[in-house]
Amino acid sequence: MNTQETILTILEELTGSEEVKDNLNVDLFEEGLLDSLGTVQLLVEIEGQLGVTVPVSEFERDEWATPQKIVDKVVAMEG
C-alpha cells in the first residue's frame, strides 16, 4: 500500500465510514467523523504504520480537516 491508501484505510477504520475514501474533501470534524480522541488515534496509527511522527502540539485542526489534507501533510513530512 502507498501512503494515501494506508491513510485512507486508517481513516476508514477510525471513522467507520467509507465516505473518507469516496470523498477526499469531506470535512472530518464538521461531519462528526473524527473527534479529538480519534485524532490522537489517527496520529498514533500514522506513526505506527508509516513511521511519521506528528506531535500533538503541532496538530492544527484546519490543516488536517479532510482526508486529502491529511495525505498531503504526511507525504510532505515523509519527504
mmJSON file of the N, C-alpha and C atoms, coordinates in Angstrom:
{"data_MODEL":{"atom_site":{
"group_PDB":["ATOM","ATOM","ATOM","ATOM","ATOM","ATOM","ATOM","ATOM","ATOM","ATOM","ATOM","ATOM","ATOM","ATOM","ATOM","ATOM","ATOM","ATOM","ATOM","ATOM","ATOM","ATOM","ATOM","ATOM","ATOM","ATOM","ATOM","ATOM","ATOM","ATOM","ATOM","ATOM","ATOM","ATOM","ATOM","ATOM","ATOM","ATOM","ATOM","ATOM","ATOM","ATOM","ATOM","ATOM","ATOM","ATOM","ATOM","ATOM","ATOM","ATOM","ATOM","ATOM","ATOM","ATOM","ATOM","ATOM","ATOM","ATOM","ATOM","ATOM","ATOM","ATOM","ATOM","ATOM","ATOM","ATOM","ATOM","ATOM","ATOM","ATOM","ATOM","ATOM","ATOM","ATOM","ATOM","ATOM","ATOM","ATOM","ATOM","ATOM","ATOM","ATOM","ATOM","ATOM","ATOM","ATOM","ATOM","ATOM","ATOM","ATOM","ATOM","ATOM","ATOM","ATOM","ATOM","ATOM","ATOM","ATOM","ATOM","ATOM","ATOM","ATOM","ATOM","ATOM","ATOM","ATOM","ATOM","ATOM","ATOM","ATOM","ATOM","ATOM","ATOM","ATOM","ATOM","ATOM","ATOM","ATOM","ATOM","ATOM","ATOM","ATOM","ATOM","ATOM","ATOM","ATOM","ATOM","ATOM","ATOM","ATOM","ATOM","ATOM","ATOM","ATOM","ATOM","ATOM","ATOM","ATOM","ATOM","ATOM","ATOM","ATOM","ATOM","ATOM","ATOM","ATOM","ATOM","ATOM","ATOM","ATOM","ATOM","ATOM","ATOM","ATOM","ATOM","ATOM","ATOM","ATOM","ATOM","ATOM","ATOM","ATOM","ATOM","ATOM","ATOM","ATOM","ATOM","ATOM","ATOM","ATOM","ATOM","ATOM","ATOM","ATOM","ATOM","ATOM","ATOM","ATOM","ATOM","ATOM","ATOM","ATOM","ATOM","ATOM","ATOM","ATOM","ATOM","ATOM","ATOM","ATOM","ATOM","ATOM","ATOM","ATOM","ATOM","ATOM","ATOM","ATOM","ATOM","ATOM","ATOM","ATOM","ATOM","ATOM","ATOM","ATOM","ATOM","ATOM","ATOM","ATOM","ATOM","ATOM","ATOM","ATOM","ATOM","ATOM","ATOM","ATOM","ATOM","ATOM","ATOM","ATOM","ATOM","ATOM","ATOM","ATOM","ATOM","ATOM","ATOM","ATOM","ATOM","ATOM","ATOM","ATOM","ATOM","ATOM","ATOM"],
"id":[1,2,3,4,5,6,7,8,9,10,11,12,13,14,15,16,17,18,19,20,21,22,23,24,25,26,27,28,29,30,31,32,33,34,35,36,37,38,39,40,41,42,43,44,45,46,47,48,49,50,51,52,53,54,55,56,57,58,59,60,61,62,63,64,65,66,67,68,69,70,71,72,73,74,75,76,77,78,79,80,81,82,83,84,85,86,87,88,89,90,91,92,93,94,95,96,97,98,99,100,101,102,103,104,105,106,107,108,109,110,111,112,113,114,115,116,117,118,119,120,121,122,123,124,125,126,127,128,129,130,131,132,133,134,135,136,137,138,139,140,141,142,143,144,145,146,147,148,149,150,151,152,153,154,155,156,157,158,159,160,161,162,163,164,165,166,167,168,169,170,171,172,173,174,175,176,177,178,179,180,181,182,183,184,185,186,187,188,189,190,191,192,193,194,195,196,197,198,199,200,201,202,203,204,205,206,207,208,209,210,211,212,213,214,215,216,217,218,219,220,221,222,223,224,225,226,227,228,229,230,231,232,233,234,235,236,237],
"type_symbol":["N","C","C","N","C","C","N","C","C","N","C","C","N","C","C","N","C","C","N","C","C","N","C","C","N","C","C","N","C","C","N","C","C","N","C","C","N","C","C","N","C","C","N","C","C","N","C","C","N","C","C","N","C","C","N","C","C","N","C","C","N","C","C","N","C","C","N","C","C","N","C","C","N","C","C","N","C","C","N","C","C","N","C","C","N","C","C","N","C","C","N","C","C","N","C","C","N","C","C","N","C","C","N","C","C","N","C","C","N","C","C","N","C","C","N","C","C","N","C","C","N","C","C","N","C","C","N","C","C","N","C","C","N","C","C","N","C","C","N","C","C","N","C","C","N","C","C","N","C","C","N","C","C","N","C","C","N","C","C","N","C","C","N","C","C","N","C","C","N","C","C","N","C","C","N","C","C","N","C","C","N","C","C","N","C","C","N","C","C","N","C","C","N","C","C","N","C","C","N","C","C","N","C","C","N","C","C","N","C","C","N","C","C","N","C","C","N","C","C","N","C","C","N","C","C","N","C","C","N","C","C","N","C","C","N","C","C"],
"label_atom_id":["N","CA","C","N","CA","C","N","CA","C","N","CA","C","N","CA","C","N","CA","C","N","CA","C","N","CA","C","N","CA","C","N","CA","C","N","CA","C","N","CA","C","N","CA","C","N","CA","C","N","CA","C","N","CA","C","N","CA","C","N","CA","C","N","CA","C","N","CA","C","N","CA","C","N","CA","C","N","CA","C","N","CA","C","N","CA","C","N","CA","C","N","CA","C","N","CA","C","N","CA","C","N","CA","C","N","CA","C","N","CA","C","N","CA","C","N","CA","C","N","CA","C","N","CA","C","N","CA","C","N","CA","C","N","CA","C","N","CA","C","N","CA","C","N","CA","C","N","CA","C","N","CA","C","N","CA","C","N","CA","C","N","CA","C","N","CA","C","N","CA","C","N","CA","C","N","CA","C","N","CA","C","N","CA","C","N","CA","C","N","CA","C","N","CA","C","N","CA","C","N","CA","C","N","CA","C","N","CA","C","N","CA","C","N","CA","C","N","CA","C","N","CA","C","N","CA","C","N","CA","C","N","CA","C","N","CA","C","N","CA","C","N","CA","C","N","CA","C","N","CA","C","N","CA","C","N","CA","C","N","CA","C","N","CA","C","N","CA","C","N","CA","C","N","CA","C"],
"label_alt_id":[null,null,null,null,null,null,null,null,null,null,null,null,null,null,null,null,null,null,null,null,null,null,null,null,null,null,null,null,null,null,null,null,null,null,null,null,null,null,null,null,null,null,null,null,null,null,null,null,null,null,null,null,null,null,null,null,null,null,null,null,null,null,null,null,null,null,null,null,null,null,null,null,null,null,null,null,null,null,null,null,null,null,null,null,null,null,null,null,null,null,null,null,null,null,null,null,null,null,null,null,null,null,null,null,null,null,null,null,null,null,null,null,null,null,null,null,null,null,null,null,null,null,null,null,null,null,null,null,null,null,null,null,null,null,null,null,null,null,null,null,null,null,null,null,null,null,null,null,null,null,null,null,null,null,null,null,null,null,null,null,null,null,null,null,null,null,null,null,null,null,null,null,null,null,null,null,null,null,null,null,null,null,null,null,null,null,null,null,null,null,null,null,null,null,null,null,null,null,null,null,null,null,null,null,null,null,null,null,null,null,null,null,null,null,null,null,null,null,null,null,null,null,null,null,null,null,null,null,null,null,null,null,null,null,null,null,null],
"label_comp_id":["MET","MET","MET","ASN","ASN","ASN","THR","THR","THR","GLN","GLN","GLN","GLU","GLU","GLU","THR","THR","THR","ILE","ILE","ILE","LEU","LEU","LEU","THR","THR","THR","ILE","ILE","ILE","LEU","LEU","LEU","GLU","GLU","GLU","GLU","GLU","GLU","LEU","LEU","LEU","THR","THR","THR","GLY","GLY","GLY","SER","SER","SER","GLU","GLU","GLU","GLU","GLU","GLU","VAL","VAL","VAL","LYS","LYS","LYS","ASP","ASP","ASP","ASN","ASN","ASN","LEU","LEU","LEU","ASN","ASN","ASN","VAL","VAL","VAL","ASP","ASP","ASP","LEU","LEU","LEU","PHE","PHE","PHE","GLU","GLU","GLU","GLU","GLU","GLU","GLY","GLY","GLY","LEU","LEU","LEU","LEU","LEU","LEU","ASP","ASP","ASP","SER","SER","SER","LEU","LEU","LEU","GLY","GLY","GLY","THR","THR","THR","VAL","VAL","VAL","GLN","GLN","GLN","LEU","LEU","LEU","LEU","LEU","LEU","VAL","VAL","VAL","GLU","GLU","GLU","ILE","ILE","ILE","GLU","GLU","GLU","GLY","GLY","GLY","GLN","GLN","GLN","LEU","LEU","LEU","GLY","GLY","GLY","VAL","VAL","VAL","THR","THR","THR","VAL","VAL","VAL","PRO","PRO","PRO","VAL","VAL","VAL","SER","SER","SER","GLU","GLU","GLU","PHE","PHE","PHE","GLU","GLU","GLU","ARG","ARG","ARG","ASP","ASP","ASP","GLU","GLU","GLU","TRP","TRP","TRP","ALA","ALA","ALA","THR","THR","THR","PRO","PRO","PRO","GLN","GLN","GLN","LYS","LYS","LYS","ILE","ILE","ILE","VAL","VAL","VAL","ASP","ASP","ASP","LYS","LYS","LYS","VAL","VAL","VAL","VAL","VAL","VAL","ALA","ALA","ALA","MET","MET","MET","GLU","GLU","GLU","GLY","GLY","GLY"],
"label_asym_id":["A","A","A","A","A","A","A","A","A","A","A","A","A","A","A","A","A","A","A","A","A","A","A","A","A","A","A","A","A","A","A","A","A","A","A","A","A","A","A","A","A","A","A","A","A","A","A","A","A","A","A","A","A","A","A","A","A","A","A","A","A","A","A","A","A","A","A","A","A","A","A","A","A","A","A","A","A","A","A","A","A","A","A","A","A","A","A","A","A","A","A","A","A","A","A","A","A","A","A","A","A","A","A","A","A","A","A","A","A","A","A","A","A","A","A","A","A","A","A","A","A","A","A","A","A","A","A","A","A","A","A","A","A","A","A","A","A","A","A","A","A","A","A","A","A","A","A","A","A","A","A","A","A","A","A","A","A","A","A","A","A","A","A","A","A","A","A","A","A","A","A","A","A","A","A","A","A","A","A","A","A","A","A","A","A","A","A","A","A","A","A","A","A","A","A","A","A","A","A","A","A","A","A","A","A","A","A","A","A","A","A","A","A","A","A","A","A","A","A","A","A","A","A","A","A","A","A","A","A","A","A","A","A","A","A","A","A"],
"label_entity_id":["1","1","1","1","1","1","1","1","1","1","1","1","1","1","1","1","1","1","1","1","1","1","1","1","1","1","1","1","1","1","1","1","1","1","1","1","1","1","1","1","1","1","1","1","1","1","1","1","1","1","1","1","1","1","1","1","1","1","1","1","1","1","1","1","1","1","1","1","1","1","1","1","1","1","1","1","1","1","1","1","1","1","1","1","1","1","1","1","1","1","1","1","1","1","1","1","1","1","1","1","1","1","1","1","1","1","1","1","1","1","1","1","1","1","1","1","1","1","1","1","1","1","1","1","1","1","1","1","1","1","1","1","1","1","1","1","1","1","1","1","1","1","1","1","1","1","1","1","1","1","1","1","1","1","1","1","1","1","1","1","1","1","1","1","1","1","1","1","1","1","1","1","1","1","1","1","1","1","1","1","1","1","1","1","1","1","1","1","1","1","1","1","1","1","1","1","1","1","1","1","1","1","1","1","1","1","1","1","1","1","1","1","1","1","1","1","1","1","1","1","1","1","1","1","1","1","1","1","1","1","1","1","1","1","1","1","1"],
"label_seq_id":[1,1,1,2,2,2,3,3,3,4,4,4,5,5,5,6,6,6,7,7,7,8,8,8,9,9,9,10,10,10,11,11,11,12,12,12,13,13,13,14,14,14,15,15,15,16,16,16,17,17,17,18,18,18,19,19,19,20,20,20,21,21,21,22,22,22,23,23,23,24,24,24,25,25,25,26,26,26,27,27,27,28,28,28,29,29,29,30,30,30,31,31,31,32,32,32,33,33,33,34,34,34,35,35,35,36,36,36,37,37,37,38,38,38,39,39,39,40,40,40,41,41,41,42,42,42,43,43,43,44,44,44,45,45,45,46,46,46,47,47,47,48,48,48,49,49,49,50,50,50,51,51,51,52,52,52,53,53,53,54,54,54,55,55,55,56,56,56,57,57,57,58,58,58,59,59,59,60,60,60,61,61,61,62,62,62,63,63,63,64,64,64,65,65,65,66,66,66,67,67,67,68,68,68,69,69,69,70,70,70,71,71,71,72,72,72,73,73,73,74,74,74,75,75,75,76,76,76,77,77,77,78,78,78,79,79,79],
"pdbx_PDB_ins_code":[null,null,null,null,null,null,null,null,null,null,null,null,null,null,null,null,null,null,null,null,null,null,null,null,null,null,null,null,null,null,null,null,null,null,null,null,null,null,null,null,null,null,null,null,null,null,null,null,null,null,null,null,null,null,null,null,null,null,null,null,null,null,null,null,null,null,null,null,null,null,null,null,null,null,null,null,null,null,null,null,null,null,null,null,null,null,null,null,null,null,null,null,null,null,null,null,null,null,null,null,null,null,null,null,null,null,null,null,null,null,null,null,null,null,null,null,null,null,null,null,null,null,null,null,null,null,null,null,null,null,null,null,null,null,null,null,null,null,null,null,null,null,null,null,null,null,null,null,null,null,null,null,null,null,null,null,null,null,null,null,null,null,null,null,null,null,null,null,null,null,null,null,null,null,null,null,null,null,null,null,null,null,null,null,null,null,null,null,null,null,null,null,null,null,null,null,null,null,null,null,null,null,null,null,null,null,null,null,null,null,null,null,null,null,null,null,null,null,null,null,null,null,null,null,null,null,null,null,null,null,null,null,null,null,null,null,null],
"Cartn_x":[0.838,0.0,0.874,0.422,1.148,0.634,1.224,0.874,-0.598,-1.123,-2.526,-3.446,-3.2,-4.037,-3.989,-2.801,-2.647,-3.448,-3.326,-4.05,-5.553,-6.013,-7.455,-7.98,-7.188,-7.592,-7.666,-6.682,-6.7,-7.941,-8.204,-9.375,-10.678,-10.769,-11.985,-12.206,-11.136,-11.254,-11.644,-11.058,-11.344,-12.746,-13.19,-14.489,-15.641,-15.328,-16.377,-17.156,-16.56,-17.256,-16.393,-17.007,-16.311,-16.245,-17.004,-17.032,-15.639,-14.761,-13.412,-12.621,-12.98,-12.321,-13.024,-14.327,-15.122,-15.041,-14.886,-14.862,-13.645,-12.556,-11.318,-11.373,-12.441,-12.574,-13.642,-14.154,-15.143,-14.453,-15.125,-14.564,-14.847,-13.813,-13.949,-14.518,-14.199,-14.66,-16.084,-16.357,-17.693,-18.748,-18.375,-19.316,-19.404,-18.621,-18.658,-17.998,-17.153,-16.475,-15.232,-14.667,-13.453,-13.56,-13.174,-13.168,-11.755,-11.583,-10.235,-9.607,-10.374,-9.836,-9.45,-10.286,-9.987,-8.747,-8.54,-7.36,-6.091,-6.101,-4.944,-4.704,-5.774,-5.637,-5.07,-5.505,-5.003,-3.5,-3.047,-1.628,-0.797,-1.33,-0.639,-0.526,-1.605,-1.596,-0.665,-0.64,0.258,1.707,2.011,3.372,3.69,2.759,2.991,3.105,2.254,2.215,3.123,3.366,4.146,5.466,5.639,6.873,6.991,5.87,5.86,5.303,6.123,5.714,5.153,3.943,3.307,2.994,3.767,3.477,2.092,1.341,0.0,0.078,1.162,1.33,1.433,1.792,1.896,0.672,-0.322,-1.524,-2.442,-2.67,-3.608,-4.839,-5.961,-7.173,-7.541,-7.437,-7.795,-6.905,-5.645,-4.705,-4.88,-5.677,-5.879,-7.362,-8.165,-9.625,-10.197,-9.467,-10.005,-9.015,-9.498,-8.569,-7.443,-7.768,-6.736,-5.682,-6.112,-5.16,-4.243,-4.798,-4.0,-2.957,-3.385,-2.448,-1.34,-1.708,-0.728,0.283,-0.199,0.691,1.655,1.158,2.013,3.036,2.603,3.543,4.653,4.294,5.292,6.257,5.771,6.616,7.525,7.079,7.897,9.118,8.891,9.928,11.024],
"Cartn_y":[-1.197,0.0,1.248,2.247,3.507,4.362,5.513,6.37,6.744,7.148,7.552,6.387,5.216,4.056,3.713,3.789,3.491,4.469,5.755,6.775,6.603,6.36,6.195,4.956,3.906,2.705,2.995,3.708,4.1,4.936,5.924,6.787,5.998,5.065,4.263,3.448,2.871,2.094,2.974,4.161,5.06,5.653,5.984,6.66,5.684,4.474,3.512,3.902,4.75,5.255,5.115,4.622,4.542,5.903,6.861,8.193,8.812,8.455,9.04,8.615,7.48,7.034,7.571,7.81,8.274,9.785,10.522,11.985,12.483,12.703,13.108,14.521,15.248,16.613,16.755,15.639,15.708,16.254,17.188,17.745,16.764,16.102,15.029,15.52,16.742,17.273,17.819,18.568,19.131,18.035,16.938,15.84,14.883,15.15,14.307,12.949,12.838,11.563,11.392,12.496,12.445,13.453,13.018,13.912,13.94,14.541,14.685,13.332,12.402,11.067,10.368,10.488,9.908,10.519,11.805,12.484,11.885,11.664,11.066,9.664,8.898,7.555,7.61,8.583,8.77,9.018,9.918,10.248,9.048,8.263,7.049,6.036,5.86,4.909,5.369,6.662,7.185,6.91,7.134,6.876,5.382,4.56,3.123,2.482,2.906,2.27,2.925,4.225,4.942,5.499,5.45,5.955,7.465,8.162,9.63,10.118,10.858,11.362,12.768,12.949,14.263,14.606,15.494,15.882,16.528,16.148,16.705,18.227,18.727,20.181,20.898,20.162,20.766,20.495,19.85,19.497,20.705,21.161,22.256,21.653,21.685,21.029,21.412,22.687,23.138,22.515,22.252,21.687,20.175,19.565,18.109,17.767,18.681,18.533,17.552,17.266,16.374,15.238,14.137,13.06,13.541,14.396,14.88,15.712,16.569,17.387,16.506,15.454,14.537,13.847,13.341,12.686,13.668,14.885,15.877,16.174,16.343,16.654,15.507,14.288,13.135,12.921,13.04,12.891,13.935,15.155,16.218,15.913,15.335,15.009,13.817,12.937,11.777,12.193,13.168,13.563,14.309],
"Cartn_z":[0.0,0.0,0.0,-0.735,-0.699,0.464,0.648,1.782,1.769,0.614,0.546,0.913,0.36,0.657,2.142,2.732,4.153,5.0,4.701,5.463,5.308,4.1,3.885,4.604,4.657,5.386,6.887,7.402,8.82,9.106,8.26,8.461,8.4,7.461,7.342,8.611,9.151,10.381,11.564,11.661,12.781,12.72,11.512,11.375,11.167,10.707,10.397,9.15,8.321,7.142,5.898,4.821,3.54,2.853,3.369,2.758,2.68,3.622,3.618,2.382,1.785,0.558,-0.683,-0.566,-1.701,-1.905,-0.81,-0.87,-0.091,-0.785,-0.123,0.439,0.142,0.645,1.722,2.23,3.306,4.557,5.239,6.474,7.604,8.061,9.048,10.374,10.758,12.03,11.924,10.852,10.651,10.493,9.851,9.617,10.808,11.845,13.036,12.85,11.835,11.579,12.437,12.906,13.705,14.84,16.041,17.199,17.776,18.943,19.494,19.819,20.335,20.617,19.318,18.308,17.004,16.383,16.634,16.122,16.724,18.029,18.697,18.15,17.982,17.421,16.005,15.222,13.862,13.87,14.734,14.792,15.243,16.177,16.644,15.505,14.753,13.635,12.515,12.233,11.201,11.6,12.868,13.33,13.276,13.728,13.764,12.394,11.475,10.16,9.125,9.281,8.271,8.819,10.135,10.724,10.709,10.563,10.546,11.883,12.611,13.918,13.784,14.286,14.296,15.747,16.351,17.734,17.831,18.841,19.017,19.13,19.694,19.849,18.504,17.448,16.115,15.249,15.822,15.078,14.977,13.764,13.508,12.842,13.529,13.052,11.618,11.295,9.945,8.876,9.229,8.268,8.095,8.967,8.951,8.816,8.28,8.316,7.304,6.219,5.187,4.917,4.379,4.017,3.101,2.126,1.2,1.924,2.842,3.592,4.444,5.022,5.84,4.972,3.82,2.896,2.503,2.134,1.705,2.815,4.051,5.18,5.437,5.45,5.75,4.636,3.391,2.275,2.367,2.704,2.845,3.984,5.057,6.211,5.918,5.024,4.665,3.857,2.972,2.027,2.687],
"occupancy":[1.0,1.0,1.0,1.0,1.0,1.0,1.0,1.0,1.0,1.0,1.0,1.0,1.0,1.0,1.0,1.0,1.0,1.0,1.0,1.0,1.0,1.0,1.0,1.0,1.0,1.0,1.0,1.0,1.0,1.0,1.0,1.0,1.0,1.0,1.0,1.0,1.0,1.0,1.0,1.0,1.0,1.0,1.0,1.0,1.0,1.0,1.0,1.0,1.0,1.0,1.0,1.0,1.0,1.0,1.0,1.0,1.0,1.0,1.0,1.0,1.0,1.0,1.0,1.0,1.0,1.0,1.0,1.0,1.0,1.0,1.0,1.0,1.0,1.0,1.0,1.0,1.0,1.0,1.0,1.0,1.0,1.0,1.0,1.0,1.0,1.0,1.0,1.0,1.0,1.0,1.0,1.0,1.0,1.0,1.0,1.0,1.0,1.0,1.0,1.0,1.0,1.0,1.0,1.0,1.0,1.0,1.0,1.0,1.0,1.0,1.0,1.0,1.0,1.0,1.0,1.0,1.0,1.0,1.0,1.0,1.0,1.0,1.0,1.0,1.0,1.0,1.0,1.0,1.0,1.0,1.0,1.0,1.0,1.0,1.0,1.0,1.0,1.0,1.0,1.0,1.0,1.0,1.0,1.0,1.0,1.0,1.0,1.0,1.0,1.0,1.0,1.0,1.0,1.0,1.0,1.0,1.0,1.0,1.0,1.0,1.0,1.0,1.0,1.0,1.0,1.0,1.0,1.0,1.0,1.0,1.0,1.0,1.0,1.0,1.0,1.0,1.0,1.0,1.0,1.0,1.0,1.0,1.0,1.0,1.0,1.0,1.0,1.0,1.0,1.0,1.0,1.0,1.0,1.0,1.0,1.0,1.0,1.0,1.0,1.0,1.0,1.0,1.0,1.0,1.0,1.0,1.0,1.0,1.0,1.0,1.0,1.0,1.0,1.0,1.0,1.0,1.0,1.0,1.0,1.0,1.0,1.0,1.0,1.0,1.0,1.0,1.0,1.0,1.0,1.0,1.0,1.0,1.0,1.0,1.0,1.0,1.0],
"B_iso_or_equiv":[0.0,0.0,0.0,0.0,0.0,0.0,0.0,0.0,0.0,0.0,0.0,0.0,0.0,0.0,0.0,0.0,0.0,0.0,0.0,0.0,0.0,0.0,0.0,0.0,0.0,0.0,0.0,0.0,0.0,0.0,0.0,0.0,0.0,0.0,0.0,0.0,0.0,0.0,0.0,0.0,0.0,0.0,0.0,0.0,0.0,0.0,0.0,0.0,0.0,0.0,0.0,0.0,0.0,0.0,0.0,0.0,0.0,0.0,0.0,0.0,0.0,0.0,0.0,0.0,0.0,0.0,0.0,0.0,0.0,0.0,0.0,0.0,0.0,0.0,0.0,0.0,0.0,0.0,0.0,0.0,0.0,0.0,0.0,0.0,0.0,0.0,0.0,0.0,0.0,0.0,0.0,0.0,0.0,0.0,0.0,0.0,0.0,0.0,0.0,0.0,0.0,0.0,0.0,0.0,0.0,0.0,0.0,0.0,0.0,0.0,0.0,0.0,0.0,0.0,0.0,0.0,0.0,0.0,0.0,0.0,0.0,0.0,0.0,0.0,0.0,0.0,0.0,0.0,0.0,0.0,0.0,0.0,0.0,0.0,0.0,0.0,0.0,0.0,0.0,0.0,0.0,0.0,0.0,0.0,0.0,0.0,0.0,0.0,0.0,0.0,0.0,0.0,0.0,0.0,0.0,0.0,0.0,0.0,0.0,0.0,0.0,0.0,0.0,0.0,0.0,0.0,0.0,0.0,0.0,0.0,0.0,0.0,0.0,0.0,0.0,0.0,0.0,0.0,0.0,0.0,0.0,0.0,0.0,0.0,0.0,0.0,0.0,0.0,0.0,0.0,0.0,0.0,0.0,0.0,0.0,0.0,0.0,0.0,0.0,0.0,0.0,0.0,0.0,0.0,0.0,0.0,0.0,0.0,0.0,0.0,0.0,0.0,0.0,0.0,0.0,0.0,0.0,0.0,0.0,0.0,0.0,0.0,0.0,0.0,0.0,0.0,0.0,0.0,0.0,0.0,0.0,0.0,0.0,0.0,0.0,0.0,0.0],
"pdbx_formal_charge":[null,null,null,null,null,null,null,null,null,null,null,null,null,null,null,null,null,null,null,null,null,null,null,null,null,null,null,null,null,null,null,null,null,null,null,null,null,null,null,null,null,null,null,null,null,null,null,null,null,null,null,null,null,null,null,null,null,null,null,null,null,null,null,null,null,null,null,null,null,null,null,null,null,null,null,null,null,null,null,null,null,null,null,null,null,null,null,null,null,null,null,null,null,null,null,null,null,null,null,null,null,null,null,null,null,null,null,null,null,null,null,null,null,null,null,null,null,null,null,null,null,null,null,null,null,null,null,null,null,null,null,null,null,null,null,null,null,null,null,null,null,null,null,null,null,null,null,null,null,null,null,null,null,null,null,null,null,null,null,null,null,null,null,null,null,null,null,null,null,null,null,null,null,null,null,null,null,null,null,null,null,null,null,null,null,null,null,null,null,null,null,null,null,null,null,null,null,null,null,null,null,null,null,null,null,null,null,null,null,null,null,null,null,null,null,null,null,null,null,null,null,null,null,null,null,null,null,null,null,null,null,null,null,null,null,null,null],
"auth_seq_id":[1,1,1,2,2,2,3,3,3,4,4,4,5,5,5,6,6,6,7,7,7,8,8,8,9,9,9,10,10,10,11,11,11,12,12,12,13,13,13,14,14,14,15,15,15,16,16,16,17,17,17,18,18,18,19,19,19,20,20,20,21,21,21,22,22,22,23,23,23,24,24,24,25,25,25,26,26,26,27,27,27,28,28,28,29,29,29,30,30,30,31,31,31,32,32,32,33,33,33,34,34,34,35,35,35,36,36,36,37,37,37,38,38,38,39,39,39,40,40,40,41,41,41,42,42,42,43,43,43,44,44,44,45,45,45,46,46,46,47,47,47,48,48,48,49,49,49,50,50,50,51,51,51,52,52,52,53,53,53,54,54,54,55,55,55,56,56,56,57,57,57,58,58,58,59,59,59,60,60,60,61,61,61,62,62,62,63,63,63,64,64,64,65,65,65,66,66,66,67,67,67,68,68,68,69,69,69,70,70,70,71,71,71,72,72,72,73,73,73,74,74,74,75,75,75,76,76,76,77,77,77,78,78,78,79,79,79],
"auth_comp_id":["MET","MET","MET","ASN","ASN","ASN","THR","THR","THR","GLN","GLN","GLN","GLU","GLU","GLU","THR","THR","THR","ILE","ILE","ILE","LEU","LEU","LEU","THR","THR","THR","ILE","ILE","ILE","LEU","LEU","LEU","GLU","GLU","GLU","GLU","GLU","GLU","LEU","LEU","LEU","THR","THR","THR","GLY","GLY","GLY","SER","SER","SER","GLU","GLU","GLU","GLU","GLU","GLU","VAL","VAL","VAL","LYS","LYS","LYS","ASP","ASP","ASP","ASN","ASN","ASN","LEU","LEU","LEU","ASN","ASN","ASN","VAL","VAL","VAL","ASP","ASP","ASP","LEU","LEU","LEU","PHE","PHE","PHE","GLU","GLU","GLU","GLU","GLU","GLU","GLY","GLY","GLY","LEU","LEU","LEU","LEU","LEU","LEU","ASP","ASP","ASP","SER","SER","SER","LEU","LEU","LEU","GLY","GLY","GLY","THR","THR","THR","VAL","VAL","VAL","GLN","GLN","GLN","LEU","LEU","LEU","LEU","LEU","LEU","VAL","VAL","VAL","GLU","GLU","GLU","ILE","ILE","ILE","GLU","GLU","GLU","GLY","GLY","GLY","GLN","GLN","GLN","LEU","LEU","LEU","GLY","GLY","GLY","VAL","VAL","VAL","THR","THR","THR","VAL","VAL","VAL","PRO","PRO","PRO","VAL","VAL","VAL","SER","SER","SER","GLU","GLU","GLU","PHE","PHE","PHE","GLU","GLU","GLU","ARG","ARG","ARG","ASP","ASP","ASP","GLU","GLU","GLU","TRP","TRP","TRP","ALA","ALA","ALA","THR","THR","THR","PRO","PRO","PRO","GLN","GLN","GLN","LYS","LYS","LYS","ILE","ILE","ILE","VAL","VAL","VAL","ASP","ASP","ASP","LYS","LYS","LYS","VAL","VAL","VAL","VAL","VAL","VAL","ALA","ALA","ALA","MET","MET","MET","GLU","GLU","GLU","GLY","GLY","GLY"],
"auth_asym_id":["A","A","A","A","A","A","A","A","A","A","A","A","A","A","A","A","A","A","A","A","A","A","A","A","A","A","A","A","A","A","A","A","A","A","A","A","A","A","A","A","A","A","A","A","A","A","A","A","A","A","A","A","A","A","A","A","A","A","A","A","A","A","A","A","A","A","A","A","A","A","A","A","A","A","A","A","A","A","A","A","A","A","A","A","A","A","A","A","A","A","A","A","A","A","A","A","A","A","A","A","A","A","A","A","A","A","A","A","A","A","A","A","A","A","A","A","A","A","A","A","A","A","A","A","A","A","A","A","A","A","A","A","A","A","A","A","A","A","A","A","A","A","A","A","A","A","A","A","A","A","A","A","A","A","A","A","A","A","A","A","A","A","A","A","A","A","A","A","A","A","A","A","A","A","A","A","A","A","A","A","A","A","A","A","A","A","A","A","A","A","A","A","A","A","A","A","A","A","A","A","A","A","A","A","A","A","A","A","A","A","A","A","A","A","A","A","A","A","A","A","A","A","A","A","A","A","A","A","A","A","A","A","A","A","A","A","A"],
"auth_atom_id":["N","CA","C","N","CA","C","N","CA","C","N","CA","C","N","CA","C","N","CA","C","N","CA","C","N","CA","C","N","CA","C","N","CA","C","N","CA","C","N","CA","C","N","CA","C","N","CA","C","N","CA","C","N","CA","C","N","CA","C","N","CA","C","N","CA","C","N","CA","C","N","CA","C","N","CA","C","N","CA","C","N","CA","C","N","CA","C","N","CA","C","N","CA","C","N","CA","C","N","CA","C","N","CA","C","N","CA","C","N","CA","C","N","CA","C","N","CA","C","N","CA","C","N","CA","C","N","CA","C","N","CA","C","N","CA","C","N","CA","C","N","CA","C","N","CA","C","N","CA","C","N","CA","C","N","CA","C","N","CA","C","N","CA","C","N","CA","C","N","CA","C","N","CA","C","N","CA","C","N","CA","C","N","CA","C","N","CA","C","N","CA","C","N","CA","C","N","CA","C","N","CA","C","N","CA","C","N","CA","C","N","CA","C","N","CA","C","N","CA","C","N","CA","C","N","CA","C","N","CA","C","N","CA","C","N","CA","C","N","CA","C","N","CA","C","N","CA","C","N","CA","C","N","CA","C","N","CA","C","N","CA","C","N","CA","C","N","CA","C","N","CA","C","N","CA","C"],
"pdbx_PDB_model_num":[1,1,1,1,1,1,1,1,1,1,1,1,1,1,1,1,1,1,1,1,1,1,1,1,1,1,1,1,1,1,1,1,1,1,1,1,1,1,1,1,1,1,1,1,1,1,1,1,1,1,1,1,1,1,1,1,1,1,1,1,1,1,1,1,1,1,1,1,1,1,1,1,1,1,1,1,1,1,1,1,1,1,1,1,1,1,1,1,1,1,1,1,1,1,1,1,1,1,1,1,1,1,1,1,1,1,1,1,1,1,1,1,1,1,1,1,1,1,1,1,1,1,1,1,1,1,1,1,1,1,1,1,1,1,1,1,1,1,1,1,1,1,1,1,1,1,1,1,1,1,1,1,1,1,1,1,1,1,1,1,1,1,1,1,1,1,1,1,1,1,1,1,1,1,1,1,1,1,1,1,1,1,1,1,1,1,1,1,1,1,1,1,1,1,1,1,1,1,1,1,1,1,1,1,1,1,1,1,1,1,1,1,1,1,1,1,1,1,1,1,1,1,1,1,1,1,1,1,1,1,1,1,1,1,1,1,1]
}}}
